[in-house]
Amino acid sequence: MTDAPDTAASRLTHADVRAARDIIAGRVMRTPMLPAPPLSAITGAEVFVKYENLQVTNSFKERGALVKLASLTDDERRRGVIAMSAGNHAQAVALHASRLGIPATIVMPETTPFVKVAATRSHGATVVLDGETLAESQTRAEAIRTAENRVWVHPYDDLAVMAGQGTIACEMLEDVPDLDMLVIPIGGGGLIGGNAVAAKAIRPAIEIVGVEAALYPSMWNAVHGGDRPVGGPTLAEGIAVKIVGRSTLPVVRDLVSAIVLVGESDLERAVNLYLTRQKTIAEGAGAAGLAAMLAEPERFRGRKVGLILCGGNIDPRILASIMVRELERESRIVSLRITIPDRPGVLGTVASLIGRLGGNILEVEHRRLFLDTPAKGTKLDVTVETRDGSHAHEILAALEAEGLPAVRIESGGGRLG
């Protein structure tokens, strides 16, 4: 990838963002910016959350999509638009193209969660599923663009799109003018680029920190000249971008103080915290800012931090899995493997003991064919709901005292201790 020419014409300005605010006024929700005391207590920072998951399409992408579509000429509107997206940009383009009477075709990776595909189709767009990654989808989208003479609506590498996204920072700083820091997810850089320009113009002292999934450190590589591997399945598919924007990279280099790379466990924990502590839904990319605060708490402690919860389109099955996995990490659900004699009544003894100690048995399975088990014995796998880690250890100790050796195992079968 090469940089965009560093000229005035290629650079986004605060005037562009102000103009974008006029375009979206009354057509895109001005989402709430609220304090988050539970997240502040966990992170040690004073946290405020901008709830872009409350947009009609549950994502900030509506802002940039509308600004871009509104800029089209009558001829371009008749020709229709083409876009590629993992889901949120797709829905935004589909929604506002429909409202403006513009035909829209969206190419999405075959791996896109079904909830995003269905939502995009519901807004009236033609959806083409092609490729495993955004890069592969882009190749198909460019072919359709050429064949059908459509107008390209890029998800991030477009000044109009960046200007639309930058309206978020304007609203955040109107609501909380003395923020010390914005923590912003990075895919191709449209969100952080637009908001960095706007925020620095309004409050020059503010610090802008970017966040990428550790599996997709594309902007980190571009800024630092690095060669970290890029690719793999991530919860944050909305920012799983291999090629950053030519227009966004110079902005990130100039205005972003640091890029934090977050692992999948931090992303999962952040999604779960939004749900359980803030009572709101965040997709992986939407929770990336909070994930960075969990991954590197010292960077943010004591600061007044604004987070953009930029999207809430997550597959319900994935969300349910995350909740269970977090209960396991917190030792509120534990799996035990107990060695017992294979005779009547022993299962009842185990169940009664766990019940007396306040554990709730969720699942039981006998493992008679393990070769390390005596022929007259068996292993019993029991999944138990507990209060916390100390309660789980209390149950383990009680089983040992009853002559029922037990170990704690991972849900996949691996021993924990």
Secondary structure, 3 states (H helix, E strand, C coil): CCCCCCCHHHCCCHHHHHHHHHHHCCCCCCCCEEECHHHHHHHCCEEEEEEHHHCCCCECHHHHHHHHHHCCCHHHHHHCEEEECCCHHHHHHHHHHHHHCCCEEEEECCCCCHHHHHHHHHCCCEEEECCCCHHHHHHHHHHHHHHHCCEECCCCCCHHHHHHHHHHHHHHHHHCCCCCEEEEECCCCHHHHHHHHHHHHHCCCCEEEEEEECCCCHHHHHHHCCCCCCCCCCCCHHHCCCCCCCCCHHHHHHHCCEEEEECHHHHHHHHHHHHHHCCCCCCCCCCHHHHHHHHCHHHHCCCEEEEEECECCCCHHHHHHHHHHHHHHCCCEEEEEEEEECCCCHHHHHHHHHHHCCCEEEEEEEECCCCCCCCCEEEEEEEEECCCHHHHHHHHHHHHHCCCCEEEECCCCCECC
